[in-house]
Amino acid sequence: MDFAAIRRRLLDLDTACLCDTDKQLRVMDAAIRPLSLGLKLVGLAHTVVCEDDFLSVIKALHDARPGEVLVVETRGSRRAVAGELFSKEAQRKGLAGLVVDGAVRDVARVRTFGIPVYSRSILPASGTVRRIFETQVSVQCGGVTVQPGDVVFGDDDGIVVASQAQIAGLIEAAESIQRIEANVVARMERGESLLAMLNFDEHYRAIECGRESKLKFG
């Protein structure tokens, strides 16, 4: 499955449903949050390392191609390394979004652009432009390793990272989970009990007795 097909199908999925297919997926920690809710992030990672200096972020922004996501490791920087101008340029170039494991700024204006931007924190003071770091290398972002070309998939719940091959192998199962959950919600809206749709009693008794069991919908 090529990335264009992966992207189309991920845009209709929730990150939670994908995570339910594989508990070992790389999920960025909860501190990496979107500046704007309701936006879906799907793209290929274009990575950059920096530290209290955003010169290399400019380099990555210059080199990144449409559909890519800037994924920025800041090594615990205490200065903002992206903001209004970088977000607008990313949008102009057709990038899928930005993920910064550190601070961003100008958030009121960034929120008007409609491009997904995630960060660990918000801070008005920016870094310098005097140091060169690496781009398109393995980085640590949100507590997980991100390789150039990895799929970066985010929504209001957070960000999942995986290889294209891994994502392609999980999409069908994730779509099935999402359809099942949509059906359950529809049944609940008609007045059915969630517990009546689950094998809860059987599963609970099995776990209580130390037996293997799986909680599932009937």
N, C-alpha and C positions, 0 to 999 in steps of 0.2 A: 504494500500500500504506500503510495507516494504521499508527501507531506500535504499537498493540496487536499487530498481526500481525508487525511487525518484531521486537518484543520476544520474542514466543513463539518465533520461529525463531532469534534470536540466542542464546537460552538453551540451545539444543541445539548450538550451534557453538563452536568454539575460535577465539580471536583469531588464531592462527597461520594457520588456513585462510582467514580473511577477508583477512589481509595478503597471502596468496599470490595473491589475485585482482587486487591493485593495489599495486604497489611504492611508489606515491606517497601512500598513505594517511597521515594524521597519526597518528603513534605517539609517545606520551609516552616520554621518555628512561628508561633502565633504572633510574635512581635512585628513580623513583616506584614503590614496592613495596606490596603488600597486607600489612596487619597479620596477616590470617588467610588461610591457603591453603584452596583448595577451594570458595571462594565465587565466584559469577558476578555481575558488575555490569552491568546494562543499564538506562539511564535517559536522560532529557533534561537537558541541562546547565542549572543555575541558578547563575550565576556571581557571584563576589564578589572584590573587591580589598581587601587589608588590608596592614598593615606593623607588626609588633610590637604589634598591638592587635586584639582580636577583637570589638569592638562591631559592626562591619559583618557579621561572620559570624553574630552573633545576629540581625541584621536579615534576612539571607538565610534563616536557619533559620525565622524567623517567617513569611516570605513564600512560601517554597517549597511546592509542591504535591506530593501523593502521586505517586510514580513519577519524581520529579526527583532529580538528583544535585547536591549542592553541589560546585562546582569552585572552589577557592580559590587565587588568586594572592597570594603573600605578599611579593613584592619582596625576596626574600632574607632574610626575617625570621629572627632568632636566638631567638625565643620561640615556644612552642607556642600555636596559635590554635584548637585543638579537642582534645577528650578524651572522657572518660566521659559527662559530662552532655549534650554536644551530640550524641554518637553515639546515646545512648538516646532523646533527643528526636527525632532524625531517624528512628529506628526506630518510635517511637510514632506519628509523623505519616505513616508509610508511604513515606518517601523511599527511593530505591533505594540510596543510599550517599553517601560523602564522598570527595573527592579533594583533598588538600592539598599544594600545592607548597611545603612547609615542614614544620614540626614539629608533631607531636601528642603527647599524653601519656595516662596512665592505661591503657596498652595491655593490661595483664593483664586488666582488667575489660572493656575494649572487645572483646577477643577472645572473651568469653563471650556477647556479644549476638547474634552471627550476622548482623550487617550489614556489608557490604563497606566497609572504610575503607582508603584508600591514602594514603601520605605519603612525603615525601622523607627525613624524619628523625624521631627520637624524642627528646624532651627534657622534663624535669619542670617547668621554669620557664615560666609562662604570661605572655602579654602583658598590656597594659593595656586599659581600656575607656573611653578618653577621646577617640578620634578617629573621625571618620566618613569612610568611603571609599565608592566606588561599588559598586552591585550591578546585575546584569543588563546588563553591558557586555562587550565583547570583552576577554578576559584571556589572559595567557600562563601556561600551566601545563604543566610537564614538557617545555618546549622547543617546544610547539606552541600555535597560536592556537585558543582555544575560544570559540565564539559562544553566546549564550543559545539554547537549543533544539536545539543539536547533540546527536547521539546519542553517548553515552559508553558504551563496551563494554570491560569488563575481565575478566580471569581471572588465573590464577597467572602467566601469561607477561607481563602488562602491560596497558596501556590503549590502545585505538584510539579516535579521534574522527573523526566524519564527519557530514555533513548527512543528514537522513532520506532525501532523494532519492538520494544517493550510496549509502547503505547498501542501499536497496531495489533498486538496480541491480546489486549485487554478491552478494546473498544466495544466489541460485540457484547461481552459479558456486562460491561457498564451500562450499555443501552438497555439490556434486558432488565437490570436492576432498576433503572429509572422508569421503565414501563410498568414494572410491578408496583413500585411505590406510587406512581400516578394513579394506578388502578385502586390501590388501597385507600388513597386520599379520597377518590371519587366515591368509594363505598362508605367511607366514614361520613362524607357529606350527605349521604342518603340515610344516615342514622345507625350504621353498623358499628359495633365495638371493635377497636383495634385488637384487644385481647382475644376476641372470638375468632379473629383471623389468624392468630398465632398458635403454635403448639406449645404455649407457655407452660401449662401445668405439667405436661409430659416432660418437657425440657428441664424445668425446675427440679422435678423429682429425680430425674436422672443425674443432674449435677449434684444434688443433695446427697445422692447415694454413691457418688464417685464414679459414675458411668459416663462414657462418651455420649455426647448428644449434640444436636445442631438446632438452634432456634430458627424456625422458618415459617413462612406463610402457608396456610392450608389451601 
